[in-house]
Amino acid sequence: MAVLSILNPKGGSGKTTLSINLARSLHEAGQRVLLVDSDPQGSARDWHAADEDNPLPLIALDRPSNVKTLASMAASYDWVIIDGAAKLADMMTAAIKISDLVLIPVQPSPYDIWAASDLVDFTKARQDITDGTPSAAFVITRMIEGTKLGQEVNAALSEYGLPIMETRITQRQIYPQTAAEGLTVFDAANEKALREMKALTAEILAWAAAHSQEVVTHGA
């Protein structure tokens, strides 16, 4: 089992959108996936409740003490995807401590890039005392194609010293449209959005293959 947390202290960074679509993408790739809503606002829970036929199991854990018990609760899954809470440092701390991989979604704006600073610092501090666990990487979200900020965001993020996923998640209306119905882009005919999610999933599965021993050790 691998625990993947999608974290950013700033609201509106695309955490829930990324969490639900990535969970569905891993499911479509044949993985057993548990989605965890750790945000008291319950956006992922609302999304899940909007479709009675949702193929993804979801649980709500919105207290740090509950997050600590997740590994034992989810042992039968291949992936646990944690949709992180905004502005709740204790929840993010708890999620980082049990994660194998942390994805930090960042919009291509200076405010979002600056807001990630404390999260990066804490993640690196955790890595220093755990031989590099969890792995962590940025993923650029809500990017508007062809804009100057979209082109320059890599240079700004590189100063944090964390890798950046090659896949960019573009700002598309299909993401909020499907979410409003309890669906994902896998339920819509939008090939560009599907390619984005499948490409990001392929990167994550490649990471898992390269770190399989570390994941087993951390999850033991």
Order of alpha helices (4+ residues) and beta strands (2+ residues): beta-alpha-beta-alpha-beta-alpha-alpha-beta-alpha-beta-alpha-alpha-beta-alpha-alpha-alpha-alpha
